[in-house]
């Protein structure tokens, strides 16, 4: 009896059932052909937008880092120019007065006896040829307090000098003066003079 009722309903309502089946098939086909590909395109576009946002953030961070490096480089160049202009002696004559004359004055001021002095001009310059060095080696003698005060005055001097070598010695006699061999270098802006 169920089979006949089903056949009768299908026969009488076949137009409506056909329309519903066609509507369902059309909906499934429309979803498969239009909606599903569009959702895939939207998902792909969202991934690309997220990736672009990450790339933008990374590029902005790199840009800020590059700006920081540029600012650091500019500041360092300004400090180096200030160092060249304000700290380093200008030319060989000024460098000689810093080492040769100033060291002699400091030794006399602290009652040290200068036994020997030698000045050596460096053959090498920096890559730009703007910076050269002058080294003065002195052999001094005196008591410990005078040597210590001399070294303190040298280290706290406003002139730009680099202590390259210090050798302190004493003869076998305990009341003999101490010997000090001191090598001091200064760098100066090269003006092409010799």
RADANOR-V79285 format. One record per residue. N is the residue number from 0. RES is the residue in one letter. PHI is phi in whole degrees, -180 to 180 (* if undefined). NEAR is the number of other C-alpha atoms within 8 Angstrom. Layout:
n->[N | N]
res->[RES | RES]
phi->[PHI | PHI]
near->[NEAR | NEAR]
This chain:
n->[0 | 1 | 2 | 3 | 4 | 5 | 6 | 7 | 8 | 9 | 10 | 11 | 12 | 13 | 14 | 15 | 16 | 17 | 18 | 19 | 20 | 21 | 22 | 23 | 24 | 25 | 26 | 27 | 28 | 29 | 30 | 31 | 32 | 33 | 34 | 35 | 36 | 37 | 38 | 39 | 40 | 41 | 42 | 43 | 44 | 45 | 46 | 47 | 48 | 49 | 50 | 51 | 52 | 53 | 54 | 55 | 56 | 57 | 58 | 59 | 60 | 61 | 62 | 63 | 64 | 65 | 66 | 67 | 68 | 69 | 70 | 71 | 72 | 73 | 74 | 75 | 76 | 77 | 78 | 79 | 80 | 81 | 82 | 83 | 84 | 85 | 86 | 87 | 88 | 89 | 90 | 91 | 92 | 93 | 94 | 95 | 96 | 97 | 98 | 99 | 100 | 101 | 102 | 103 | 104 | 105 | 106 | 107 | 108 | 109 | 110 | 111 | 112 | 113 | 114 | 115 | 116 | 117 | 118 | 119 | 120 | 121 | 122 | 123 | 124 | 125 | 126 | 127 | 128 | 129 | 130 | 131 | 132 | 133 | 134 | 135 | 136 | 137 | 138 | 139 | 140 | 141 | 142 | 143 | 144 | 145 | 146 | 147 | 148 | 149 | 150 | 151 | 152 | 153 | 154 | 155 | 156 | 157 | 158 | 159 | 160 | 161 | 162 | 163 | 164 | 165 | 166 | 167 | 168 | 169 | 170 | 171 | 172 | 173 | 174 | 175 | 176 | 177 | 178 | 179 | 180 | 181 | 182 | 183 | 184 | 185 | 186 | 187 | 188 | 189 | 190 | 191 | 192 | 193]
res->[X | X | X | X | X | X | X | X | X | X | X | X | X | X | X | X | X | X | X | X | X | X | X | X | X | X | X | X | X | X | X | X | X | X | X | X | X | X | X | X | X | X | X | X | X | X | X | X | X | X | X | X | X | X | X | X | X | X | X | X | X | X | X | X | X | X | X | X | X | X | X | X | X | X | X | X | X | X | X | X | X | X | X | X | X | X | X | X | X | X | X | X | X | X | X | X | X | X | X | X | X | X | X | X | X | X | X | X | X | X | X | X | X | X | X | X | X | X | X | X | X | X | X | X | X | X | X | X | X | X | X | X | X | X | X | X | X | X | X | X | X | X | X | X | X | X | X | X | X | X | X | X | X | X | X | X | X | X | X | X | X | X | X | X | X | X | X | X | X | X | X | X | X | X | X | X | X | X | X | X | X | X | X | X | X | X | X | X | X | X | X | X | X | X]
phi->[* | -65 | -66 | -73 | -66 | -63 | -67 | -66 | -65 | -65 | -70 | -76 | -106 | -63 | -68 | -69 | -65 | -62 | -65 | -65 | -62 | -66 | -65 | -64 | -63 | -65 | -64 | -63 | -66 | -63 | -62 | -68 | -92 | -112 | -68 | -60 | -61 | -68 | -65 | -67 | -66 | -65 | -63 | -65 | -65 | -64 | -63 | -65 | -65 | -64 | -63 | -65 | -64 | -64 | -64 | -65 | -63 | -65 | -65 | -65 | -65 | -65 | -64 | -63 | -64 | -65 | -63 | -62 | -63 | -63 | -64 | -62 | -63 | -62 | -64 | -65 | -63 | -66 | -66 | -65 | -63 | -64 | -62 | -62 | -80 | -102 | -104 | -75 | -64 | -100 | 89 | -66 | -62 | -67 | -65 | -64 | -69 | -67 | -89 | -65 | -74 | -65 | -64 | -64 | -63 | -64 | -63 | -64 | -62 | -103 | 57 | -103 | -94 | -89 | -91 | -157 | -148 | -137 | -116 | -123 | -93 | -69 | -82 | -104 | -120 | -71 | -60 | -84 | 76 | -95 | -125 | -133 | -127 | -133 | -113 | -117 | -112 | -125 | -112 | -122 | -140 | 170 | -84 | -61 | -62 | -65 | -64 | -62 | -67 | -60 | -65 | -65 | -64 | -66 | -67 | -95 | -66 | -80 | -71 | -85 | -135 | -115 | -78 | -88 | -156 | -134 | -130 | -111 | -140 | -138 | -75 | -66 | -77 | -69 | -93 | -77 | -67 | -77 | -105 | -130 | -107 | -130 | -115 | -126 | -117 | -131 | -107 | -143 | -75 | -76 | -108 | 84 | -93 | -128]
near->[4 | 5 | 6 | 7 | 8 | 8 | 8 | 8 | 9 | 9 | 7 | 7 | 8 | 9 | 7 | 7 | 9 | 8 | 8 | 8 | 8 | 8 | 8 | 8 | 8 | 8 | 8 | 8 | 8 | 9 | 9 | 9 | 8 | 8 | 9 | 9 | 9 | 8 | 8 | 8 | 8 | 8 | 8 | 8 | 8 | 8 | 8 | 8 | 8 | 8 | 8 | 8 | 8 | 8 | 8 | 8 | 8 | 8 | 8 | 8 | 8 | 8 | 8 | 8 | 8 | 8 | 8 | 8 | 8 | 8 | 8 | 8 | 8 | 8 | 8 | 8 | 8 | 8 | 8 | 8 | 8 | 9 | 9 | 9 | 8 | 6 | 9 | 12 | 12 | 12 | 11 | 14 | 7 | 10 | 14 | 10 | 9 | 14 | 14 | 10 | 9 | 9 | 10 | 9 | 8 | 11 | 13 | 9 | 7 | 10 | 8 | 13 | 9 | 11 | 8 | 7 | 9 | 7 | 9 | 7 | 7 | 9 | 4 | 6 | 11 | 8 | 5 | 6 | 8 | 10 | 11 | 13 | 12 | 15 | 13 | 13 | 11 | 13 | 12 | 14 | 12 | 12 | 9 | 7 | 6 | 11 | 12 | 8 | 9 | 11 | 8 | 8 | 9 | 9 | 6 | 6 | 7 | 4 | 7 | 11 | 10 | 7 | 9 | 8 | 8 | 9 | 8 | 8 | 7 | 10 | 8 | 5 | 6 | 6 | 4 | 8 | 9 | 12 | 12 | 13 | 12 | 13 | 12 | 13 | 13 | 13 | 13 | 15 | 13 | 12 | 8 | 4 | 6 | 3]
